[in-house]
Structures are given as C-alpha cells and as structure tokens.
Amino acid sequence: MGINLFKNLLKMKKYALYEFDHDVWHIVDYARTSMFLIEGRERALLVDTGMGRGNLKGFIRKITDKPLDVVITHAHWDHIGQAGQFEKVYMSEKEKELIDLFNIKVDLSKFSYIEDGYIFDLGDRKLEVIEVPGHTPGSIVLLDAENKLLFSSDAIGTGHLWMHIPGSLPLEKYLDNLRKLAERKAEFEKIYTGHLMEVGNKPLDHEYFDNIIFLVEQVLAGEVESQEYPNRSFPGLYVEKGKALLVYNPDNIR
C-alpha cells in the first residue's frame, strides 16, 4: 500500500481491508495500525480498535452481523483509540496504569478485565488469552491453536520491538514472559502483529520470534554492540538480527 493511499485514508477517515485464511480480516487505519476481525460460526472477535478516527463499528458491521466481542491487547493510544464505539470491551486490568501514565481518554466503565487463560469461544474456534507483559504491563496475545495462529499485536513487536518507552517492563522480566510463550510455540505458525503493513502485510514466523528472544538474551548478557535509535520522542538503543530489531532503555534492563 502506497503512502498516497494512506493520506487518502486519513482524509476520508476510512479503512483498508484484507482477507486472510481461516476467516481472518486485517483492518488497517490511517496510522497503519493493524486490527483483526476473526469470525467463527456463532460469534466474531475484534482484536484492537486502532488510532481513533472513523466509524469502526459501522465498518465492522459491513463485514459481519454476528455477535461481536472486542479485546484490547494493550492500552497504547494506537490500539485503543476507538474502543468507545463498542458497548463492552475486554482488556487486562494491568493496562489501567498505562492509561493513567499517558492520560489516555477512555471510558473504563465499558471494560471487563481478563486474565491469562481466558477463552473467547466463537462457536467453532477458540482463542486463548496468554499474558506476555513487557511492551506494556498487561500485554496479551491471543492463540488460535486449532488454526496455528497467534495474534500478538505489539507484545513481540512488528520488526521493531519497542521496549524503551515509559511503562515497559525491565528486559529481564520480559524475557521470562517470552520464554513462557516459547513453550507454546508448537501451537502457532503464523504471527499476526500490531503493524503488519510495516512487514509487507504478511504474518511473521518462528524465526522472527526466536530472533527477538535471542536479542533480549544478548542485551542482558552484555554481548552486543548497540546503536542509538532515531526517535526524538522516545530515545533508546537498538540491536537487530534478521527481521527483528529490539529497542531498549539501558536504564531499564533489570
């Protein structure tokens, strides 16, 4: 997708839509943020609500008329922006501290809080919530084990993994959670991340996930040479391997 099309999406407050296998739709907003609509026999699930422009609920209803659950993987502004359009939204309660930290305007009275192991049952398919705190205190991923799909949003990044911004956990704690997810690696093959357009609108794979773990381990071991990350708002250091690039705060390692 070219930059001119995204400028048009911004002006028109519309969305781009791509259909993947297994009744999965990739919805892209003007900020290139990914949302995923997963449809089962009886219900549908919307993963994240984007940056905050347009009639997302109306757009979803053009795709499916099934009862809809909405889940927020983490409370950064580009993933929770249109949550207010829906009657009920699920999220980890740990993300409330992030909402306070960034003063994000969201009506928490509509939210129900979920924990590790919660199941979204869509009738003929189930998605399991797995907590992977790190990028944020309450980051979650959703595992569709039957179809070998993992919806990870920003929990393991999309090429660039941001672990240098306020609210991120120390790398040492994050590594524990990555290793926990790695124990389930045989249950997924395709990884749908939070900014899929940045990697060619294709899911990532085990190699990327393994490289993320490798980079975190190497930083903790002091065995890499880092470079300055070119971001004025959130400066940090970065290391990379293959498609994986880890950005971190050297003062938030342990």
LINPEMO-V404055 format. One record per residue. RES is the residue in three letters. SS is DSSP state (helix for helix, strand for strand, loop for the rest). Layout:
res->RES ss->SS
res->RES ss->SS
//
This chain:
res->MET ss->loop
res->GLY ss->loop
res->ILE ss->helix
res->ASN ss->helix
res->LEU ss->helix
res->PHE ss->helix
res->LYS ss->helix
res->ASN ss->helix
res->LEU ss->helix
res->LEU ss->helix
res->LYS ss->helix
res->MET ss->helix
res->LYS ss->loop
res->LYS ss->loop
res->TYR ss->loop
res->ALA ss->strand
res->LEU ss->strand
res->TYR ss->strand
res->GLU ss->strand
res->PHE ss->strand
res->ASP ss->loop
res->HIS ss->loop
res->ASP ss->loop
res->VAL ss->strand
res->TRP ss->strand
res->HIS ss->strand
res->ILE ss->strand
res->VAL ss->strand
res->ASP ss->loop
res->TYR ss->loop
res->ALA ss->loop
res->ARG ss->loop
res->THR ss->loop
res->SER ss->strand
res->MET ss->strand
res->PHE ss->strand
res->LEU ss->strand
res->ILE ss->strand
res->GLU ss->strand
res->GLY ss->loop
res->ARG ss->loop
res->GLU ss->loop
res->ARG ss->strand
res->ALA ss->strand
res->LEU ss->strand
res->LEU ss->strand
res->VAL ss->strand
res->ASP ss->loop
res->THR ss->loop
res->GLY ss->loop
res->MET ss->loop
res->GLY ss->loop
res->ARG ss->loop
res->GLY ss->loop
res->ASN ss->loop
res->LEU ss->helix
res->LYS ss->helix
res->GLY ss->helix
res->PHE ss->helix
res->ILE ss->helix
res->ARG ss->helix
res->LYS ss->loop
res->ILE ss->loop
res->THR ss->loop
res->ASP ss->loop
res->LYS ss->loop
res->PRO ss->strand
res->LEU ss->strand
res->ASP ss->strand
res->VAL ss->strand
res->VAL ss->strand
res->ILE ss->loop
res->THR ss->loop
res->HIS ss->loop
res->ALA ss->loop
res->HIS ss->loop
res->TRP ss->helix
res->ASP ss->helix
res->HIS ss->helix
res->ILE ss->helix
res->GLY ss->loop
res->GLN ss->loop
res->ALA ss->helix
res->GLY ss->helix
res->GLN ss->helix
res->PHE ss->loop
res->GLU ss->loop
res->LYS ss->loop
res->VAL ss->strand
res->TYR ss->strand
res->MET ss->strand
res->SER ss->loop
res->GLU ss->helix
res->LYS ss->helix
res->GLU ss->helix
res->LYS ss->helix
res->GLU ss->helix
res->LEU ss->helix
res->ILE ss->helix
res->ASP ss->helix
res->LEU ss->helix
res->PHE ss->helix
res->ASN ss->loop
res->ILE ss->loop
res->LYS ss->loop
res->VAL ss->loop
res->ASP ss->loop
res->LEU ss->helix
res->SER ss->helix
res->LYS ss->helix
res->PHE ss->strand
res->SER ss->strand
res->TYR ss->strand
res->ILE ss->loop
res->GLU ss->loop
res->ASP ss->loop
res->GLY ss->loop
res->TYR ss->loop
res->ILE ss->strand
res->PHE ss->strand
res->ASP ss->strand
res->LEU ss->loop
res->GLY ss->loop
res->ASP ss->loop
res->ARG ss->loop
res->LYS ss->strand
res->LEU ss->strand
res->GLU ss->strand
res->VAL ss->strand
res->ILE ss->strand
res->GLU ss->strand
res->VAL ss->loop
res->PRO ss->loop
res->GLY ss->loop
res->HIS ss->loop
res->THR ss->loop
res->PRO ss->loop
res->GLY ss->loop
res->SER ss->loop
res->ILE ss->strand
res->VAL ss->strand
res->LEU ss->strand
res->LEU ss->strand
res->ASP ss->strand
res->ALA ss->helix
res->GLU ss->helix
res->ASN ss->helix
res->LYS ss->loop
res->LEU ss->strand
res->LEU ss->strand
res->PHE ss->strand
res->SER ss->strand
res->SER ss->strand
res->ASP ss->loop
res->ALA ss->loop
res->ILE ss->loop
res->GLY ss->loop
res->THR ss->loop
res->GLY ss->loop
res->HIS ss->strand
res->LEU ss->strand
res->TRP ss->strand
res->MET ss->strand
res->HIS ss->loop
res->ILE ss->loop
res->PRO ss->loop
res->GLY ss->loop
res->SER ss->loop
res->LEU ss->loop
res->PRO ss->loop
res->LEU ss->helix
res->GLU ss->helix
res->LYS ss->helix
res->TYR ss->helix
res->LEU ss->helix
res->ASP ss->helix
res->ASN ss->helix
res->LEU ss->helix
res->ARG ss->helix
res->LYS ss->helix
res->LEU ss->helix
res->ALA ss->helix
res->GLU ss->loop
res->ARG ss->loop
res->LYS ss->helix
res->ALA ss->helix
res->GLU ss->helix
res->PHE ss->loop
res->GLU ss->loop
res->LYS ss->strand
res->ILE ss->strand
res->TYR ss->strand
res->THR ss->strand
res->GLY ss->loop
res->HIS ss->loop
res->LEU ss->helix
res->MET ss->helix
res->GLU ss->helix
res->VAL ss->helix
res->GLY ss->loop
res->ASN ss->loop
res->LYS ss->loop
res->PRO ss->loop
res->LEU ss->strand
res->ASP ss->loop
res->HIS ss->helix
res->GLU ss->helix
res->TYR ss->helix
res->PHE ss->helix
res->ASP ss->helix
res->ASN ss->helix
res->ILE ss->helix
res->ILE ss->helix
res->PHE ss->helix
res->LEU ss->helix
res->VAL ss->helix
res->GLU ss->helix
res->GLN ss->helix
res->VAL ss->helix
res->LEU ss->helix
res->ALA ss->helix
res->GLY ss->loop
res->GLU ss->loop
res->VAL ss->loop
res->GLU ss->loop
res->SER ss->loop
res->GLN ss->strand
res->GLU ss->strand
res->TYR ss->strand
res->PRO ss->loop
res->ASN ss->loop
res->ARG ss->loop
res->SER ss->loop
res->PHE ss->loop
res->PRO ss->loop
res->GLY ss->strand
res->LEU ss->strand
res->TYR ss->strand
res->VAL ss->strand
res->GLU ss->strand
res->LYS ss->strand
res->GLY ss->loop
res->LYS ss->loop
res->ALA ss->strand
res->LEU ss->strand
res->LEU ss->strand
res->VAL ss->strand
res->TYR ss->strand
res->ASN ss->loop
res->PRO ss->loop
res->ASP ss->loop
res->ASN ss->loop
res->ILE ss->loop
res->ARG ss->loop
//
